[in-house]
């Protein structure tokens, strides 16, 4: 096998993470969003800009973007949990339930 094929195989294995691995990645991502929000808050100076004729604190703009990314991360985790639950339920419906259940 070429060295490109083995790298592609490793990349594909990374796409199919286990539930506990995804939970760990989720909490790390949320912690990093929090750290980034704190850095934004203390780094960006005081100031205001107009949005639809109303003065808005300049710190809020990047915090809204970070909040949107955090929301997207939470929704993606919930969607993955639902997909896994549906996949698990679909395999049980087909008569493939483990012995003793």
Rosetta blueprint (number, residue, H / E / L):
1 X L
2 X L
3 X H
4 X H
5 X H
6 X H
7 X H
8 X H
9 X H
10 X H
11 X H
12 X H
13 X H
14 X H
15 X H
16 X L
17 X L
18 X L
19 X H
20 X H
21 X H
22 X H
23 X H
24 X H
25 X H
26 X H
27 X H
28 X H
29 X H
30 X H
31 X H
32 X H
33 X H
34 X H
35 X H
36 X H
37 X H
38 X H
39 X H
40 X H
41 X H
42 X H
43 X H
44 X L
45 X L
46 X L
47 X L
48 X E
49 X E
50 X E
51 X E
52 X L
53 X L
54 X E
55 X E
56 X E
57 X E
58 X L
59 X H
60 X H
61 X H
62 X H
63 X H
64 X H
65 X H
66 X H
67 X H
68 X H
69 X H
70 X H
71 X H
72 X H
73 X H
74 X H
75 X H
76 X H
77 X H
78 X H
79 X H
80 X H
81 X H
82 X H
83 X H
84 X H
85 X H
86 X H
87 X H
88 X H
89 X H
90 X H
91 X H
92 X H
93 X H
94 X L
95 X L
96 X L
97 X L
98 X L
99 X L
100 X L
101 X L
